[in-house]
Amino acid sequence: MDRQPYRVETTERAMKEFLALPTPMQERLNAVVNHLAVDPRPRGCVKLESFKNAFRVQVGDYRVIYVVDDEAGVVTVTKFGHRGSVYRRG
């Protein structure tokens, strides 16, 4: 039996961060985010200790922070950012 793909959503804040990035990086990040629908925990992802179901994926010097809801079949991207600033609150 095939697994149904997850639905990928992006918060409004994450979308603003995404659109502020250079186009080549947007294309790389978009490919990674689309793959999360098939595999929400790809090789190389790291579980964030401070949150129950939050993960990060590294794409060059950038990070994608997202939350997985297995019951609902939803991956919610909450943040895009450079590795030096993506973890700061605010």
PyMOL Python script that loads the backbone (N, CA, C, O; Angstrom):
from pymol import cmd

cmd.read_pdbstr("""\
ATOM      1  N   MET A   1       0.840  -1.190   0.000  1.00  0.00           N
ATOM      2  CA  MET A   1       0.000   0.000   0.000  1.00  0.00           C
ATOM      3  C   MET A   1       0.882   1.250   0.000  1.00  0.00           C
ATOM      4  O   MET A   1       1.772   1.374   0.841  1.00  0.00           O
ATOM      5  N   ASP A   2       0.650   2.154  -0.911  1.00  0.00           N
ATOM      6  CA  ASP A   2       1.436   3.385  -1.007  1.00  0.00           C
ATOM      7  C   ASP A   2       1.003   4.386   0.056  1.00  0.00           C
ATOM      8  O   ASP A   2      -0.181   4.522   0.365  1.00  0.00           O
ATOM      9  N   ARG A   3       1.996   5.082   0.608  1.00  0.00           N
ATOM     10  CA  ARG A   3       1.695   6.158   1.548  1.00  0.00           C
ATOM     11  C   ARG A   3       1.238   7.386   0.784  1.00  0.00           C
ATOM     12  O   ARG A   3       1.794   7.730  -0.259  1.00  0.00           O
ATOM     13  N   GLN A   4       0.232   8.030   1.308  1.00  0.00           N
ATOM     14  CA  GLN A   4      -0.228   9.275   0.707  1.00  0.00           C
ATOM     15  C   GLN A   4       0.807  10.362   0.997  1.00  0.00           C
ATOM     16  O   GLN A   4       1.382  10.392   2.084  1.00  0.00           O
ATOM     17  N   PRO A   5       1.042  11.236   0.053  1.00  0.00           N
ATOM     18  CA  PRO A   5       1.985  12.322   0.319  1.00  0.00           C
ATOM     19  C   PRO A   5       1.424  13.282   1.367  1.00  0.00           C
ATOM     20  O   PRO A   5       0.211  13.430   1.512  1.00  0.00           O
ATOM     21  N   TYR A   6       2.322  13.919   2.081  1.00  0.00           N
ATOM     22  CA  TYR A   6       1.918  14.936   3.048  1.00  0.00           C
ATOM     23  C   TYR A   6       1.555  16.210   2.296  1.00  0.00           C
ATOM     24  O   TYR A   6       2.039  16.453   1.190  1.00  0.00           O
ATOM     25  N   ARG A   7       0.714  17.003   2.899  1.00  0.00           N
ATOM     26  CA  ARG A   7       0.401  18.327   2.354  1.00  0.00           C
ATOM     27  C   ARG A   7       1.420  19.288   2.956  1.00  0.00           C
ATOM     28  O   ARG A   7       1.626  19.275   4.169  1.00  0.00           O
ATOM     29  N   VAL A   8       2.051  20.106   2.154  1.00  0.00           N
ATOM     30  CA  VAL A   8       3.041  21.058   2.635  1.00  0.00           C
ATOM     31  C   VAL A   8       2.417  22.451   2.668  1.00  0.00           C
ATOM     32  O   VAL A   8       1.897  22.946   1.668  1.00  0.00           O
ATOM     33  N   GLU A   9       2.486  23.065   3.842  1.00  0.00           N
ATOM     34  CA  GLU A   9       1.987  24.424   4.021  1.00  0.00           C
ATOM     35  C   GLU A   9       3.146  25.308   4.453  1.00  0.00           C
ATOM     36  O   GLU A   9       4.136  24.821   4.999  1.00  0.00           O
ATOM     37  N   THR A  10       3.024  26.588   4.211  1.00  0.00           N
ATOM     38  CA  THR A  10       4.058  27.546   4.604  1.00  0.00           C
ATOM     39  C   THR A  10       3.383  28.689   5.334  1.00  0.00           C
ATOM     40  O   THR A  10       2.386  29.235   4.861  1.00  0.00           O
ATOM     41  N   THR A  11       3.928  29.052   6.493  1.00  0.00           N
ATOM     42  CA  THR A  11       3.360  30.185   7.217  1.00  0.00           C
ATOM     43  C   THR A  11       3.600  31.466   6.428  1.00  0.00           C
ATOM     44  O   THR A  11       4.485  31.530   5.575  1.00  0.00           O
ATOM     45  N   GLU A  12       2.802  32.477   6.725  1.00  0.00           N
ATOM     46  CA  GLU A  12       2.937  33.755   6.032  1.00  0.00           C
ATOM     47  C   GLU A  12       4.329  34.350   6.267  1.00  0.00           C
ATOM     48  O   GLU A  12       4.938  34.891   5.344  1.00  0.00           O
ATOM     49  N   ARG A  13       4.821  34.250   7.482  1.00  0.00           N
ATOM     50  CA  ARG A  13       6.147  34.786   7.804  1.00  0.00           C
ATOM     51  C   ARG A  13       7.239  34.052   7.014  1.00  0.00           C
ATOM     52  O   ARG A  13       8.151  34.675   6.472  1.00  0.00           O
ATOM     53  N   ALA A  14       7.129  32.726   6.959  1.00  0.00           N
ATOM     54  CA  ALA A  14       8.121  31.947   6.215  1.00  0.00           C
ATOM     55  C   ALA A  14       8.091  32.314   4.731  1.00  0.00           C
ATOM     56  O   ALA A  14       9.138  32.382   4.088  1.00  0.00           O
ATOM     57  N   MET A  15       6.901  32.551   4.190  1.00  0.00           N
ATOM     58  CA  MET A  15       6.797  32.926   2.778  1.00  0.00           C
ATOM     59  C   MET A  15       7.479  34.261   2.518  1.00  0.00           C
ATOM     60  O   MET A  15       8.123  34.434   1.483  1.00  0.00           O
ATOM     61  N   LYS A  16       7.348  35.201   3.437  1.00  0.00           N
ATOM     62  CA  LYS A  16       8.034  36.492   3.288  1.00  0.00           C
ATOM     63  C   LYS A  16       9.547  36.294   3.308  1.00  0.00           C
ATOM     64  O   LYS A  16      10.270  36.899   2.516  1.00  0.00           O
ATOM     65  N   GLU A  17      10.020  35.444   4.215  1.00  0.00           N
ATOM     66  CA  GLU A  17      11.452  35.169   4.289  1.00  0.00           C
ATOM     67  C   GLU A  17      11.941  34.521   2.990  1.00  0.00           C
ATOM     68  O   GLU A  17      13.009  34.857   2.480  1.00  0.00           O
ATOM     69  N   PHE A  18      11.148  33.595   2.470  1.00  0.00           N
ATOM     70  CA  PHE A  18      11.481  32.894   1.233  1.00  0.00           C
ATOM     71  C   PHE A  18      11.587  33.869   0.065  1.00  0.00           C
ATOM     72  O   PHE A  18      12.549  33.824  -0.702  1.00  0.00           O
ATOM     73  N   LEU A  19      10.606  34.741  -0.067  1.00  0.00           N
ATOM     74  CA  LEU A  19      10.573  35.682  -1.196  1.00  0.00           C
ATOM     75  C   LEU A  19      11.695  36.711  -1.130  1.00  0.00           C
ATOM     76  O   LEU A  19      12.036  37.309  -2.150  1.00  0.00           O
ATOM     77  N   ALA A  20      12.272  36.928   0.042  1.00  0.00           N
ATOM     78  CA  ALA A  20      13.369  37.884   0.188  1.00  0.00           C
ATOM     79  C   ALA A  20      14.723  37.283  -0.228  1.00  0.00           C
ATOM     80  O   ALA A  20      15.715  38.005  -0.327  1.00  0.00           O
ATOM     81  N   LEU A  21      14.765  35.982  -0.466  1.00  0.00           N
ATOM     82  CA  LEU A  21      16.016  35.306  -0.813  1.00  0.00           C
ATOM     83  C   LEU A  21      16.306  35.427  -2.310  1.00  0.00           C
ATOM     84  O   LEU A  21      15.392  35.655  -3.103  1.00  0.00           O
ATOM     85  N   PRO A  22      17.570  35.277  -2.697  1.00  0.00           N
ATOM     86  CA  PRO A  22      17.919  35.302  -4.130  1.00  0.00           C
ATOM     87  C   PRO A  22      17.234  34.150  -4.874  1.00  0.00           C
ATOM     88  O   PRO A  22      17.030  33.074  -4.312  1.00  0.00           O
ATOM     89  N   THR A  23      16.890  34.381  -6.113  1.00  0.00           N
ATOM     90  CA  THR A  23      16.165  33.394  -6.915  1.00  0.00           C
ATOM     91  C   THR A  23      16.846  32.022  -6.970  1.00  0.00           C
ATOM     92  O   THR A  23      16.154  31.014  -6.828  1.00  0.00           O
ATOM     93  N   PRO A  24      18.161  31.933  -7.167  1.00  0.00           N
ATOM     94  CA  PRO A  24      18.773  30.589  -7.199  1.00  0.00           C
ATOM     95  C   PRO A  24      18.574  29.822  -5.881  1.00  0.00           C
ATOM     96  O   PRO A  24      18.375  28.607  -5.892  1.00  0.00           O
ATOM     97  N   MET A  25      18.629  30.535  -4.755  1.00  0.00           N
ATOM     98  CA  MET A  25      18.413  29.868  -3.469  1.00  0.00           C
ATOM     99  C   MET A  25      16.947  29.486  -3.312  1.00  0.00           C
ATOM    100  O   MET A  25      16.645  28.433  -2.752  1.00  0.00           O
ATOM    101  N   GLN A  26      16.039  30.315  -3.792  1.00  0.00           N
ATOM    102  CA  GLN A  26      14.615  29.972  -3.759  1.00  0.00           C
ATOM    103  C   GLN A  26      14.372  28.653  -4.500  1.00  0.00           C
ATOM    104  O   GLN A  26      13.620  27.799  -4.031  1.00  0.00           O
ATOM    105  N   GLU A  27      15.011  28.499  -5.651  1.00  0.00           N
ATOM    106  CA  GLU A  27      14.826  27.285  -6.442  1.00  0.00           C
ATOM    107  C   GLU A  27      15.338  26.062  -5.697  1.00  0.00           C
ATOM    108  O   GLU A  27      14.688  25.017  -5.709  1.00  0.00           O
ATOM    109  N   ARG A  28      16.495  26.175  -5.047  1.00  0.00           N
ATOM    110  CA  ARG A  28      17.050  25.052  -4.277  1.00  0.00           C
ATOM    111  C   ARG A  28      16.157  24.711  -3.094  1.00  0.00           C
ATOM    112  O   ARG A  28      15.873  23.541  -2.837  1.00  0.00           O
ATOM    113  N   LEU A  29      15.716  25.739  -2.374  1.00  0.00           N
ATOM    114  CA  LEU A  29      14.853  25.509  -1.215  1.00  0.00           C
ATOM    115  C   LEU A  29      13.504  24.943  -1.633  1.00  0.00           C
ATOM    116  O   LEU A  29      12.955  24.080  -0.948  1.00  0.00           O
ATOM    117  N   ASN A  30      12.973  25.413  -2.732  1.00  0.00           N
ATOM    118  CA  ASN A  30      11.684  24.932  -3.217  1.00  0.00           C
ATOM    119  C   ASN A  30      11.745  23.428  -3.518  1.00  0.00           C
ATOM    120  O   ASN A  30      10.803  22.695  -3.214  1.00  0.00           O
ATOM    121  N   ALA A  31      12.837  22.977  -4.107  1.00  0.00           N
ATOM    122  CA  ALA A  31      12.994  21.550  -4.399  1.00  0.00           C
ATOM    123  C   ALA A  31      12.997  20.724  -3.112  1.00  0.00           C
ATOM    124  O   ALA A  31      12.393  19.653  -3.053  1.00  0.00           O
ATOM    125  N   VAL A  32      13.674  21.228  -2.093  1.00  0.00           N
ATOM    126  CA  VAL A  32      13.732  20.521  -0.808  1.00  0.00           C
ATOM    127  C   VAL A  32      12.356  20.490  -0.158  1.00  0.00           C
ATOM    128  O   VAL A  32      11.926  19.449   0.338  1.00  0.00           O
ATOM    129  N   VAL A  33      11.666  21.619  -0.156  1.00  0.00           N
ATOM    130  CA  VAL A  33      10.338  21.694   0.455  1.00  0.00           C
ATOM    131  C   VAL A  33       9.359  20.773  -0.267  1.00  0.00           C
ATOM    132  O   VAL A  33       8.557  20.099   0.380  1.00  0.00           O
ATOM    133  N   ASN A  34       9.412  20.736  -1.584  1.00  0.00           N
ATOM    134  CA  ASN A  34       8.518  19.835  -2.329  1.00  0.00           C
ATOM    135  C   ASN A  34       8.786  18.375  -1.980  1.00  0.00           C
ATOM    136  O   ASN A  34       7.861  17.564  -1.942  1.00  0.00           O
ATOM    137  N   HIS A  35      10.044  18.038  -1.726  1.00  0.00           N
ATOM    138  CA  HIS A  35      10.395  16.664  -1.357  1.00  0.00           C
ATOM    139  C   HIS A  35       9.862  16.293   0.029  1.00  0.00           C
ATOM    140  O   HIS A  35       9.643  15.115   0.309  1.00  0.00           O
ATOM    141  N   LEU A  36       9.653  17.284   0.893  1.00  0.00           N
ATOM    142  CA  LEU A  36       9.107  17.001   2.223  1.00  0.00           C
ATOM    143  C   LEU A  36       7.714  16.388   2.155  1.00  0.00           C
ATOM    144  O   LEU A  36       7.297  15.704   3.090  1.00  0.00           O
ATOM    145  N   ALA A  37       6.997  16.617   1.079  1.00  0.00           N
ATOM    146  CA  ALA A  37       5.674  16.012   0.909  1.00  0.00           C
ATOM    147  C   ALA A  37       5.781  14.495   0.786  1.00  0.00           C
ATOM    148  O   ALA A  37       4.878  13.770   1.204  1.00  0.00           O
ATOM    149  N   VAL A  38       6.866  14.026   0.223  1.00  0.00           N
ATOM    150  CA  VAL A  38       7.093  12.594   0.038  1.00  0.00           C
ATOM    151  C   VAL A  38       7.799  11.994   1.251  1.00  0.00           C
ATOM    152  O   VAL A  38       7.466  10.893   1.692  1.00  0.00           O
ATOM    153  N   ASP A  39       8.772  12.724   1.784  1.00  0.00           N
ATOM    154  CA  ASP A  39       9.570  12.232   2.907  1.00  0.00           C
ATOM    155  C   ASP A  39       9.794  13.380   3.887  1.00  0.00           C
ATOM    156  O   ASP A  39      10.743  14.147   3.723  1.00  0.00           O
ATOM    157  N   PRO A  40       8.935  13.514   4.909  1.00  0.00           N
ATOM    158  CA  PRO A  40       9.061  14.639   5.828  1.00  0.00           C
ATOM    159  C   PRO A  40      10.269  14.558   6.767  1.00  0.00           C
ATOM    160  O   PRO A  40      10.587  15.517   7.470  1.00  0.00           O
ATOM    161  N   ARG A  41      10.926  13.420   6.767  1.00  0.00           N
ATOM    162  CA  ARG A  41      12.138  13.265   7.585  1.00  0.00           C
ATOM    163  C   ARG A  41      13.267  12.714   6.706  1.00  0.00           C
ATOM    164  O   ARG A  41      13.705  11.578   6.886  1.00  0.00           O
ATOM    165  N   PRO A  42      13.730  13.531   5.757  1.00  0.00           N
ATOM    166  CA  PRO A  42      14.754  13.052   4.824  1.00  0.00           C
ATOM    167  C   PRO A  42      16.086  12.838   5.528  1.00  0.00           C
ATOM    168  O   PRO A  42      16.317  13.342   6.627  1.00  0.00           O
ATOM    169  N   ARG A  43      16.939  12.094   4.883  1.00  0.00           N
ATOM    170  CA  ARG A  43      18.285  11.888   5.411  1.00  0.00           C
ATOM    171  C   ARG A  43      18.962  13.242   5.610  1.00  0.00           C
ATOM    172  O   ARG A  43      18.934  14.095   4.723  1.00  0.00           O
ATOM    173  N   GLY A  44      19.555  13.426   6.753  1.00  0.00           N
ATOM    174  CA  GLY A  44      20.227  14.681   7.049  1.00  0.00           C
ATOM    175  C   GLY A  44      19.379  15.671   7.820  1.00  0.00           C
ATOM    176  O   GLY A  44      19.897  16.687   8.283  1.00  0.00           O
ATOM    177  N   CYS A  45      18.079  15.404   7.973  1.00  0.00           N
ATOM    178  CA  CYS A  45      17.262  16.319   8.764  1.00  0.00           C
ATOM    179  C   CYS A  45      17.628  16.146  10.232  1.00  0.00           C
ATOM    180  O   CYS A  45      18.092  15.084  10.647  1.00  0.00           O
ATOM    181  N   VAL A  46      17.416  17.193  11.005  1.00  0.00           N
ATOM    182  CA  VAL A  46      17.744  17.168  12.423  1.00  0.00           C
ATOM    183  C   VAL A  46      16.510  17.567  13.211  1.00  0.00           C
ATOM    184  O   VAL A  46      15.876  18.581  12.919  1.00  0.00           O
ATOM    185  N   LYS A  47      16.170  16.757  14.220  1.00  0.00           N
ATOM    186  CA  LYS A  47      15.052  17.096  15.104  1.00  0.00           C
ATOM    187  C   LYS A  47      15.500  18.209  16.030  1.00  0.00           C
ATOM    188  O   LYS A  47      16.587  18.150  16.604  1.00  0.00           O
ATOM    189  N   LEU A  48      14.660  19.225  16.174  1.00  0.00           N
ATOM    190  CA  LEU A  48      14.976  20.328  17.077  1.00  0.00           C
ATOM    191  C   LEU A  48      14.523  19.946  18.477  1.00  0.00           C
ATOM    192  O   LEU A  48      13.357  19.609  18.684  1.00  0.00           O
ATOM    193  N   GLU A  49      15.424  19.997  19.426  1.00  0.00           N
ATOM    194  CA  GLU A  49      15.160  19.515  20.775  1.00  0.00           C
ATOM    195  C   GLU A  49      14.094  20.312  21.512  1.00  0.00           C
ATOM    196  O   GLU A  49      13.378  19.752  22.342  1.00  0.00           O
ATOM    197  N   SER A  50      13.973  21.589  21.233  1.00  0.00           N
ATOM    198  CA  SER A  50      13.056  22.452  21.975  1.00  0.00           C
ATOM    199  C   SER A  50      11.589  22.254  21.602  1.00  0.00           C
ATOM    200  O   SER A  50      10.703  22.773  22.281  1.00  0.00           O
ATOM    201  N   PHE A  51      11.326  21.519  20.545  1.00  0.00           N
ATOM    202  CA  PHE A  51       9.964  21.385  20.050  1.00  0.00           C
ATOM    203  C   PHE A  51       9.625  19.922  19.825  1.00  0.00           C
ATOM    204  O   PHE A  51      10.505  19.111  19.537  1.00  0.00           O
ATOM    205  N   LYS A  52       8.351  19.589  19.958  1.00  0.00           N
ATOM    206  CA  LYS A  52       7.924  18.192  19.869  1.00  0.00           C
ATOM    207  C   LYS A  52       8.148  17.579  18.489  1.00  0.00           C
ATOM    208  O   LYS A  52       8.752  16.511  18.385  1.00  0.00           O
ATOM    209  N   ASN A  53       7.684  18.220  17.450  1.00  0.00           N
ATOM    210  CA  ASN A  53       7.764  17.656  16.101  1.00  0.00           C
ATOM    211  C   ASN A  53       8.414  18.594  15.107  1.00  0.00           C
ATOM    212  O   ASN A  53       8.037  18.609  13.935  1.00  0.00           O
ATOM    213  N   ALA A  54       9.382  19.377  15.552  1.00  0.00           N
ATOM    214  CA  ALA A  54      10.042  20.340  14.667  1.00  0.00           C
ATOM    215  C   ALA A  54      11.372  19.775  14.183  1.00  0.00           C
ATOM    216  O   ALA A  54      12.095  19.101  14.918  1.00  0.00           O
ATOM    217  N   PHE A  55      11.668  20.071  12.924  1.00  0.00           N
ATOM    218  CA  PHE A  55      12.884  19.578  12.284  1.00  0.00           C
ATOM    219  C   PHE A  55      13.522  20.712  11.495  1.00  0.00           C
ATOM    220  O   PHE A  55      12.911  21.754  11.255  1.00  0.00           O
ATOM    221  N   ARG A  56      14.777  20.478  11.097  1.00  0.00           N
ATOM    222  CA  ARG A  56      15.430  21.424  10.201  1.00  0.00           C
ATOM    223  C   ARG A  56      16.152  20.629   9.125  1.00  0.00           C
ATOM    224  O   ARG A  56      16.632  19.518   9.349  1.00  0.00           O
ATOM    225  N   VAL A  57      16.209  21.236   7.962  1.00  0.00           N
ATOM    226  CA  VAL A  57      16.946  20.680   6.835  1.00  0.00           C
ATOM    227  C   VAL A  57      17.928  21.746   6.392  1.00  0.00           C
ATOM    228  O   VAL A  57      17.590  22.927   6.319  1.00  0.00           O
ATOM    229  N   GLN A  58      19.129  21.323   6.100  1.00  0.00           N
ATOM    230  CA  GLN A  58      20.193  22.224   5.659  1.00  0.00           C
ATOM    231  C   GLN A  58      20.249  22.228   4.134  1.00  0.00           C
ATOM    232  O   GLN A  58      20.232  21.178   3.492  1.00  0.00           O
ATOM    233  N   VAL A  59      20.315  23.431   3.573  1.00  0.00           N
ATOM    234  CA  VAL A  59      20.473  23.611   2.130  1.00  0.00           C
ATOM    235  C   VAL A  59      21.573  24.654   1.956  1.00  0.00           C
ATOM    236  O   VAL A  59      21.311  25.856   1.984  1.00  0.00           O
ATOM    237  N   GLY A  60      22.797  24.184   1.778  1.00  0.00           N
ATOM    238  CA  GLY A  60      23.930  25.105   1.739  1.00  0.00           C
ATOM    239  C   GLY A  60      24.043  25.819   3.072  1.00  0.00           C
ATOM    240  O   GLY A  60      24.061  25.174   4.121  1.00  0.00           O
ATOM    241  N   ASP A  61      24.120  27.151   3.046  1.00  0.00           N
ATOM    242  CA  ASP A  61      24.201  27.941   4.268  1.00  0.00           C
ATOM    243  C   ASP A  61      22.826  28.317   4.810  1.00  0.00           C
ATOM    244  O   ASP A  61      22.731  29.082   5.769  1.00  0.00           O
ATOM    245  N   TYR A  62      21.777  27.800   4.221  1.00  0.00           N
ATOM    246  CA  TYR A  62      20.413  28.137   4.635  1.00  0.00           C
ATOM    247  C   TYR A  62      19.752  26.954   5.322  1.00  0.00           C
ATOM    248  O   TYR A  62      20.159  25.805   5.147  1.00  0.00           O
ATOM    249  N   ARG A  63      18.723  27.257   6.107  1.00  0.00           N
ATOM    250  CA  ARG A  63      17.986  26.238   6.832  1.00  0.00           C
ATOM    251  C   ARG A  63      16.498  26.390   6.561  1.00  0.00           C
ATOM    252  O   ARG A  63      15.989  27.494   6.367  1.00  0.00           O
ATOM    253  N   VAL A  64      15.816  25.252   6.552  1.00  0.00           N
ATOM    254  CA  VAL A  64      14.358  25.207   6.482  1.00  0.00           C
ATOM    255  C   VAL A  64      13.914  24.600   7.805  1.00  0.00           C
ATOM    256  O   VAL A  64      14.309  23.483   8.140  1.00  0.00           O
ATOM    257  N   ILE A  65      13.096  25.328   8.560  1.00  0.00           N
ATOM    258  CA  ILE A  65      12.561  24.843   9.822  1.00  0.00           C
ATOM    259  C   ILE A  65      11.100  24.490   9.569  1.00  0.00           C
ATOM    260  O   ILE A  65      10.361  25.277   8.977  1.00  0.00           O
ATOM    261  N   TYR A  66      10.687  23.306  10.017  1.00  0.00           N
ATOM    262  CA  TYR A  66       9.323  22.863   9.748  1.00  0.00           C
ATOM    263  C   TYR A  66       8.817  21.944  10.842  1.00  0.00           C
ATOM    264  O   TYR A  66       9.594  21.379  11.611  1.00  0.00           O
ATOM    265  N   VAL A  67       7.497  21.804  10.899  1.00  0.00           N
ATOM    266  CA  VAL A  67       6.821  20.964  11.875  1.00  0.00           C
ATOM    267  C   VAL A  67       6.054  19.891  11.118  1.00  0.00           C
ATOM    268  O   VAL A  67       5.411  20.172  10.107  1.00  0.00           O
ATOM    269  N   VAL A  68       6.125  18.652  11.616  1.00  0.00           N
ATOM    270  CA  VAL A  68       5.433  17.530  10.987  1.00  0.00           C
ATOM    271  C   VAL A  68       4.262  17.107  11.863  1.00  0.00           C
ATOM    272  O   VAL A  68       4.432  16.845  13.054  1.00  0.00           O
ATOM    273  N   ASP A  69       3.077  17.042  11.272  1.00  0.00           N
ATOM    274  CA  ASP A  69       1.890  16.503  11.939  1.00  0.00           C
ATOM    275  C   ASP A  69       1.520  15.232  11.199  1.00  0.00           C
ATOM    276  O   ASP A  69       0.837  15.275  10.175  1.00  0.00           O
ATOM    277  N   ASP A  70       1.979  14.085  11.727  1.00  0.00           N
ATOM    278  CA  ASP A  70       1.757  12.813  11.046  1.00  0.00           C
ATOM    279  C   ASP A  70       0.279  12.434  10.982  1.00  0.00           C
ATOM    280  O   ASP A  70      -0.172  11.878   9.981  1.00  0.00           O
ATOM    281  N   GLU A  71      -0.465  12.723  12.019  1.00  0.00           N
ATOM    282  CA  GLU A  71      -1.890  12.364  12.039  1.00  0.00           C
ATOM    283  C   GLU A  71      -2.676  13.090  10.958  1.00  0.00           C
ATOM    284  O   GLU A  71      -3.524  12.496  10.291  1.00  0.00           O
ATOM    285  N   ALA A  72      -2.391  14.371  10.788  1.00  0.00           N
ATOM    286  CA  ALA A  72      -3.090  15.167   9.777  1.00  0.00           C
ATOM    287  C   ALA A  72      -2.434  15.056   8.406  1.00  0.00           C
ATOM    288  O   ALA A  72      -3.028  15.444   7.399  1.00  0.00           O
ATOM    289  N   GLY A  73      -1.209  14.526   8.363  1.00  0.00           N
ATOM    290  CA  GLY A  73      -0.493  14.427   7.096  1.00  0.00           C
ATOM    291  C   GLY A  73      -0.065  15.780   6.560  1.00  0.00           C
ATOM    292  O   GLY A  73      -0.135  16.035   5.358  1.00  0.00           O
ATOM    293  N   VAL A  74       0.384  16.656   7.473  1.00  0.00           N
ATOM    294  CA  VAL A  74       0.748  18.024   7.086  1.00  0.00           C
ATOM    295  C   VAL A  74       2.169  18.344   7.549  1.00  0.00           C
ATOM    296  O   VAL A  74       2.560  18.034   8.674  1.00  0.00           O
ATOM    297  N   VAL A  75       2.919  18.964   6.661  1.00  0.00           N
ATOM    298  CA  VAL A  75       4.227  19.532   6.983  1.00  0.00           C
ATOM    299  C   VAL A  75       4.066  21.042   6.877  1.00  0.00           C
ATOM    300  O   VAL A  75       3.683  21.556   5.826  1.00  0.00           O
ATOM    301  N   THR A  76       4.360  21.758   7.971  1.00  0.00           N
ATOM    302  CA  THR A  76       4.236  23.214   7.969  1.00  0.00           C
ATOM    303  C   THR A  76       5.614  23.839   8.068  1.00  0.00           C
ATOM    304  O   THR A  76       6.302  23.689   9.078  1.00  0.00           O
ATOM    305  N   VAL A  77       6.015  24.540   7.018  1.00  0.00           N
ATOM    306  CA  VAL A  77       7.295  25.253   7.023  1.00  0.00           C
ATOM    307  C   VAL A  77       7.076  26.545   7.790  1.00  0.00           C
ATOM    308  O   VAL A  77       6.199  27.342   7.455  1.00  0.00           O
ATOM    309  N   THR A  78       7.890  26.744   8.830  1.00  0.00           N
ATOM    310  CA  THR A  78       7.723  27.917   9.691  1.00  0.00           C
ATOM    311  C   THR A  78       8.795  28.962   9.505  1.00  0.00           C
ATOM    312  O   THR A  78       8.608  30.115   9.895  1.00  0.00           O
ATOM    313  N   LYS A  79       9.937  28.580   8.906  1.00  0.00           N
ATOM    314  CA  LYS A  79      11.023  29.548   8.786  1.00  0.00           C
ATOM    315  C   LYS A  79      12.012  29.135   7.713  1.00  0.00           C
ATOM    316  O   LYS A  79      12.327  27.955   7.555  1.00  0.00           O
ATOM    317  N   PHE A  80      12.495  30.124   6.978  1.00  0.00           N
ATOM    318  CA  PHE A  80      13.622  29.987   6.059  1.00  0.00           C
ATOM    319  C   PHE A  80      14.648  31.002   6.519  1.00  0.00           C
ATOM    320  O   PHE A  80      14.283  32.114   6.901  1.00  0.00           O
ATOM    321  N   GLY A  81      15.919  30.648   6.492  1.00  0.00           N
ATOM    322  CA  GLY A  81      16.899  31.657   6.842  1.00  0.00           C
ATOM    323  C   GLY A  81      18.329  31.170   6.773  1.00  0.00           C
ATOM    324  O   GLY A  81      18.605  29.975   6.667  1.00  0.00           O
ATOM    325  N   HIS A  82      19.229  32.136   6.837  1.00  0.00           N
ATOM    326  CA  HIS A  82      20.652  31.852   6.844  1.00  0.00           C
ATOM    327  C   HIS A  82      21.014  31.195   8.166  1.00  0.00           C
ATOM    328  O   HIS A  82      20.421  31.498   9.201  1.00  0.00           O
ATOM    329  N   ARG A  83      21.969  30.312   8.128  1.00  0.00           N
ATOM    330  CA  ARG A  83      22.331  29.537   9.316  1.00  0.00           C
ATOM    331  C   ARG A  83      22.714  30.401  10.506  1.00  0.00           C
ATOM    332  O   ARG A  83      22.543  29.976  11.649  1.00  0.00           O
ATOM    333  N   GLY A  84      23.226  31.599  10.269  1.00  0.00           N
ATOM    334  CA  GLY A  84      23.651  32.464  11.355  1.00  0.00           C
ATOM    335  C   GLY A  84      22.511  33.186  12.063  1.00  0.00           C
ATOM    336  O   GLY A  84      22.685  33.684  13.175  1.00  0.00           O
ATOM    337  N   SER A  85      21.348  33.243  11.421  1.00  0.00           N
ATOM    338  CA  SER A  85      20.256  34.013  12.014  1.00  0.00           C
ATOM    339  C   SER A  85      18.937  33.250  12.132  1.00  0.00           C
ATOM    340  O   SER A  85      17.997  33.760  12.741  1.00  0.00           O
ATOM    341  N   VAL A  86      18.842  32.072  11.583  1.00  0.00           N
ATOM    342  CA  VAL A  86      17.556  31.375  11.509  1.00  0.00           C
ATOM    343  C   VAL A  86      17.021  30.967  12.882  1.00  0.00           C
ATOM    344  O   VAL A  86      15.810  30.821  13.048  1.00  0.00           O
ATOM    345  N   TYR A  87      17.892  30.783  13.858  1.00  0.00           N
ATOM    346  CA  TYR A  87      17.445  30.308  15.164  1.00  0.00           C
ATOM    347  C   TYR A  87      17.123  31.434  16.134  1.00  0.00           C
ATOM    348  O   TYR A  87      16.630  31.181  17.233  1.00  0.00           O
ATOM    349  N   ARG A  88      17.392  32.664  15.746  1.00  0.00           N
ATOM    350  CA  ARG A  88      17.084  33.791  16.629  1.00  0.00           C
ATOM    351  C   ARG A  88      15.592  34.035  16.665  1.00  0.00           C
ATOM    352  O   ARG A  88      14.896  33.910  15.657  1.00  0.00           O
ATOM    353  N   ARG A  89      15.118  34.384  17.837  1.00  0.00           N
ATOM    354  CA  ARG A  89      13.691  34.693  17.975  1.00  0.00           C
ATOM    355  C   ARG A  89      13.461  36.156  17.592  1.00  0.00           C
ATOM    356  O   ARG A  89      14.348  37.005  17.686  1.00  0.00           O
ATOM    357  N   GLY A  90      12.218  36.404  17.153  1.00  0.00           N
ATOM    358  CA  GLY A  90      11.891  37.793  16.860  1.00  0.00           C
ATOM    359  C   GLY A  90      11.408  38.021  15.475  1.00  0.00           C
ATOM    360  O   GLY A  90      11.100  39.155  15.108  1.00  0.00           O
TER     361      GLY A  90
END
""", "prot")
cmd.dss("prot")
cmd.show_as("cartoon", "prot")
cmd.util.cbc("prot")
cmd.orient("prot")
